[in-house]
Amino acid sequence: MCASTAKKELIAIADGYRESTDSWAALLRDLRHRDMQAPVVAVGDGALGFWTALRDVFPETKEQRCWVHYEERRIMWTTGDSFDGLAAPLVA
């Protein structure tokens, strides 16, 4: 979590089953139970369990896909000459 000061803080850690919706929902409900307000935005790697749980527990939170993960997936499915042009900005 990043506070308004942009300082990252660890707010929870829990065992879960393979990033399942139930595991994420339990963690998010615990945070809500401890009076955490809904985050303004959540950034994640596309794990479906997280997004489903987030929509259930904090429906007002905006969702944003992590650009690093997005670009990695896009490059992974790119072949040939266009690969070099896509990968160069990430390596620099």
Buried (B, 14 or more C-beta within 10 A) or exposed (E): EEEEEEEEEEEEEEEBEEBBBEBBBBBBBEBEEEEBEBBEEBEBEEBEBBBBBBBEBBEEBEEEEEEEBEBEEEBEEBEEEEEEEEBEEEEE
